[in-house]
Amino acid sequence: MLFLIEYDRTSGELISLRSFRNSDRNAAERERLTLELDLNRRQVKREVVLLEARTEKALRLTHRRYFETLTELSKTKIA
C-alpha cells in the first residue's frame, strides 16, 4: 500500500493521511504533486511524503514521528 502524508512540522500535527493501492501509484504520485504545488502556491510550509508499507499499522511503526507526539516518542525504550 501507498500512503500520502501531509504533516505540519511546526505543530507536530498530522494534517492528512490517504491510502492508495500499489496499482494506483501514478494516481498517488499525481496527488502528491498536486498537494505540494497547492501548498507552495499558498505559501504553506508542510511536509508531504509518499511512503510504501504493507499496512497502515506497519507504517505507524516505521514512521512513528508522523503519528506520535515528541513526548510519546521520547518514552520509547531502546533495547
Secondary structure, DSSP 4 states (H G I P E B T S, - for coil): -EEEEEEETTTTEEEEEEEE-GGGHHHHHHHHHHHHHHHHHTT---EEEEEE-SSHHHHHHHTGGGTS-HHHHHTPPP-
